[in-house]
Amino acid sequence: MGCRIRIVRVQAGSDVAAVTLSAKRQGDSYVLNGQKAWIAQGDIADCLIVIARTGEGPGALGLSAFIVDAFLPGVSHTTLGAIAPRSWAHLRFDNVRVPMENILGKSGQGFIIALDILDRFRMTVGGAAIGFSRRAVDIALRHALQRKIYQGRLLDLQMVKAALAKMEIALSASSLLTAQAAWHLDHGRTFAKYSAVAKYFATEQAGKIVDDAIQILGAAGVVAGSQLERLYRQIRPLRIYEGSSETLLMNIASTLDAHRVQHREDLQ
């Protein structure tokens, strides 16, 4: 059976450098103490990649990554409910002893490892958003095709055609941006910006696509327990975890090459 793994950035959210979980050296082990809120798969993971403060330097320089067996004494979790059926938990580490060989990479490299994993995960969240979006578009298209109205079909209305066309355009753009990020990763190129762009665009557009699909279905779209209701709840968290939309915008803005245009006389 494969090991279900989850990376844990304790008590920091998107601010990885603000991790407060401590890892104190004791002989040939480290002892972890602290807690973390809102960890996806936190109650089902067998292995945890934990970012903890070992103190090699200030801020991000004092973080290290550890592979932690989720069944070690002192590791506990509190399962949380969410608007979508998804595994969420608070984690607690009370004097959890981890062997030195469980350090991932080298001491003090935890910040780099955490960011690399985040960058990789972001494009996968974009991929999930695309899947949810495609289902919503298909539901809306099928309804518009079958719904009789004004001696014709809902699909015959120009406004409905325009709405479906915009949904298809947004879905196509999301797919291309996510594929672009994956291509850069697969070819060993710098991919962090592309991954952030893909996640931001795909998740933001997914929310709009599902909402527009509900609008096309009208009253049928707000029925409790329907596919669109489930999609509506599933889509919303995607704009928060693995970097909120606001955080991603700041990350993307930081990659803009202002020096490239600073001395361009042809742009005046």
DOMAR-358423 format. One line per 8 residues: for each residue x, y, z of C-alpha. Coordinates in steps of 0.05 Angstrom, whole numbers. Example, Ala and Ser with C-alpha at 12.3 -4.5 7.8 and 13.67 -1.06 7.14 Angstrom:
246 -90 156; 273 -21 143
This chain:
0 0 0; 27 69 -18; 43 120 34; -5 179 36; 39 240 46; 22 311 67; 68 371 74; 56 409 138
76 483 145; 60 492 219; 20 554 240; 41 595 180; -9 588 124; 19 621 61; 75 654 102; 122 595 103
178 634 137; 133 645 198; 133 572 219; 133 564 295; 138 489 304; 203 476 341; 251 419 329; 303 413 385
365 369 376; 371 315 429; 426 265 416; 414 230 350; 342 255 345; 301 318 340; 241 330 386; 182 367 354
133 409 392; 78 453 363; 14 450 324; -15 465 255; -85 485 233; -124 468 170; -82 412 140; -113 376 81
-108 300 88; -83 312 159; -126 257 188; -112 204 135; -38 214 117; 12 160 137; 72 205 128; 80 279 142
132 325 111; 139 374 168; 172 442 164; 200 460 232; 246 512 262; 315 484 278; 348 552 286; 406 552 237
389 624 221; 336 677 227; 269 673 192; 268 626 132; 341 606 143; 324 570 208; 275 520 179; 286 446 164
242 392 133; 229 326 167; 194 262 145; 149 243 204; 111 179 213; 39 201 228; 33 143 278; 91 164 323
75 176 396; 57 249 407; 26 261 338; -48 274 342; -102 305 299; -171 336 305; -215 322 244; -252 383 218
-314 392 176; -314 433 112; -364 458 62; -339 405 13; -327 332 30; -252 335 39; -203 312 92; -182 370 138
-150 368 207; -113 406 260; -47 371 278; -10 372 344; 62 350 359; 78 336 432; 150 315 444; 151 276 378
220 243 371; 245 239 299; 311 207 279; 364 252 248; 363 211 184; 291 234 174; 315 304 156; 295 317 83
354 350 48; 399 388 96; 385 428 159; 364 498 142; 336 479 73; 264 471 96; 241 537 67; 267 520 -2
236 450 0; 169 478 23; 167 529 -33; 186 478 -85; 131 431 -63; 81 488 -62; 100 509 -132; 90 437 -156
23 429 -121; -7 494 -148; -12 470 -220; -46 406 -195; -99 449 -161; -108 483 -228; -118 415 -259; -172 398 -207
-207 463 -221; -208 446 -295; -241 379 -281; -295 411 -238; -306 465 -290; -313 416 -347; -367 379 -309; -405 444 -296
-400 465 -369; -426 398 -393; -484 400 -344; -503 470 -367; -497 451 -441; -540 389 -433; -593 427 -395; -594 483 -447
-601 431 -502; -660 395 -470; -697 453 -436; -758 474 -477; -774 548 -476; -809 598 -522; -826 545 -575; -753 525 -577
-695 506 -533; -658 545 -481; -596 536 -524; -628 576 -579; -627 640 -537; -569 685 -556; -552 703 -484; -547 630 -465
-503 616 -526; -458 674 -506; -453 650 -434; -435 579 -455; -383 607 -505; -350 648 -450; -348 587 -404; -315 546 -459
-263 601 -472; -246 606 -398; -240 531 -392; -195 527 -453; -150 582 -427; -146 548 -359; -126 483 -392; -71 516 -434
-42 554 -375; -40 491 -332; -8 451 -389; 43 506 -398; 63 501 -324; 68 426 -329; 110 431 -392; 160 477 -358
165 429 -299; 173 367 -342; 228 400 -383; 268 423 -323; 254 496 -333; 235 549 -282; 161 537 -270; 140 573 -206
109 633 -240; 72 590 -291; 45 546 -235; 20 606 -196; -12 636 -259; -46 569 -275; -74 560 -205; -98 632 -199
-133 634 -267; -161 563 -266; -190 568 -196; -218 638 -204; -250 620 -270; -277 555 -242; -316 593 -190; -346 637 -245
-360 578 -291; -398 539 -237; -437 601 -218; -455 614 -291; -477 542 -299; -524 550 -240; -552 612 -271; -566 575 -336
-603 520 -299; -643 571 -260; -684 541 -203; -659 471 -222; -589 495 -207; -601 510 -133; -631 443 -114; -598 414 -52
-557 352 -66; -551 365 -141; -486 359 -179; -480 434 -186; -490 445 -112; -434 396 -98; -390 429 -150; -405 498 -120
-379 475 -53; -319 437 -82; -295 495 -123; -293 548 -68; -235 520 -25; -190 516 -87; -180 591 -85; -151 587 -15
-106 527 -4; -36 519 -34; -33 595 -36; -93 640 -35; -110 680 -98; -86 744 -64; -19 712 -46; -11 686 -117
-22 755 -146; 34 782 -103; 79 725 -124; 65 736 -197; 75 811 -191; 144 799 -160; 166 762 -223; 150 820 -270
214 843 -304; 212 919 -296; 285 926 -319; 266 898 -387; 225 959 -403; 260 1012 -362; 302 1040 -419; 257 1022 -478
252 1088 -516; 201 1057 -564; 150 1051 -508; 144 1125 -495
